[in-house]
Every structure is written in structure tokens, then in C-alpha cells.
Amino acid sequence: MLAIVAGLCGLAVGSMLGAMAARWPNLDRDFVLGRSRCATCGATLAARELVPLWSWLRQTGRCRHCGARIGWLPLLAEVAAGGVALLAFSTLATPSAALLTAVGWWLLLLALVDAEHGRLPDLLTLPLLVTGLAAAAMLPVPGLVGLAASGLGAVLGFLSFAAVGRLYLAWRGRVGLGGGDAKLLAALGAWVGVDGLAPVILGAALLALGFALRSGLRRAEDALAFGPWLAIAGGGLFWWQLSAAS
């Protein structure tokens, strides 16, 4: 029952995360306190148009007022956030589940922002890094790595991707791996430890490669956001570490 309730709450959280990602970084006072509006026609949305999952399906992914396409991002955000919470609370003890859910939602927001805007803001990556180090030092949650492994994972995660990015830039004369990816890997290293870096990188690379092949992105010039795949691989490994220790 707790897992089902958490999953339903996750749908609502996903709706908020999707809206945040779509409007990033313009999260002003009107976004927090104002009424939700259609991004195309500006019409104020009624409560029945804001029901997670159901509203998107009922309106077939279009605005009820102007017919503009809403896109897949809101639906994906809601399903993913609900799925994270459902998985966490159905497989882990409550403290571990709460921690995994919080980290998973944060990674989801990062993935959505990168997919929508092609960037991983420091405002999101650096707090994830700091909280990972703090959790390793202070939280008595089974499966969390120690502070030494967390710190080393953060440092090596950043340095490895920063070095690859510089080498690619020197070789091809263009950015191939952004600084945001290095900071995200550092944050993931703080949560999964130095031993988790290789599985995260390999998993993210395989996921990105599979997506690129299915999407027809085969040229070196084709842009592909790597943050979402890092988030999926890192979040999946973090769940595995917590569940193996529970």
C-alpha cells in the first residue's frame, strides 16, 4: 500500500518536474504561485487538465483550448517519477526508499533539463554532489558507500570526463563532452563510490548508443544529450547497491 501511495505521489511530483524542466531556468514567482497555462496559447488550465497521466491521455497529448501538441516530456516525467517511487518503496526499507526516491527525482529533473535544453546546470549538479558526500559521511543507510569511496568517486568521475572532453576538443576542434556531464558524473561518483564509476559509464554509453542507433544518429556531428543516460545508469546502480544491502 505504501508503494502504491508513493507511486501516485510520484505522478504529481513528475508533473511538477516536467513543468520545471520545460521552463528552466525561468522559475520565477509566477511559476511557483501562479496558475498553470498553456505554453502556446496562454490559456489558464483548469484542474481537470492538470490530473497527472489522465489529463495527457484524455487530451491525447494536446491542449484542450488551441490543439497545440503538449509533447511527450510531461507524460514521461510523470511516469518516470511515479515509477521511481513505486520501485523504491516496493523493494527497499522505508529509509532507503525515501533516499532513493529523492535522488531519483533529482536525477530525473537533470535528465529532463538536459533532454529539453541540452545543458546540465550547476544549480542542479553541484547540490547533488554535495549531498552525496554528506550522505556518505552522516547517513547510516545500508548500501551507502563510505566517505573515502564517495570522495574518490567524485574526484575521479569529474577528472575522467573532463580529460576526455579536453582530448576530444583538441582532436576534433569541437565540444564532444560538456562540463556538465563531468560534474554529473562527479555527483554520481559521490553517491555510488569509485567502484561504481565504470558500470555507470559503461551502462550510460550502451544506453546512449542504443538510442542513437534507433534514432538514426550515426554521424559524429549528430548531437545527443548524454545526461539522461548517465542519470538512468547511475540511478539504477544506486538502487542496486541499496537493494543488495537490504
Secondary structure, 3 states (H helix, E strand, C coil): CHHHHHHHHHHHHHHHHHHHHHHCCCCCHHHHHCCCECCCCCCECCHHHCCCCHHHHHCCCECCCCCCECCCHHHHHHHHHHHHHHHHHHHCCHHHHHHHHHHHHHHHHHHHHHHHHCCCCHHHHHHHHHHHHHHHHHCCCCCCCCHHHHHHHHHHHHHHHHHHHHHHHHHHCCCCCCHHHHHHHHHHHHHHCHHHHHHHHHHHHHHHHHHHHHHCCCCCCCCCCCHHHHHHHHHHHHHHHHHHHC
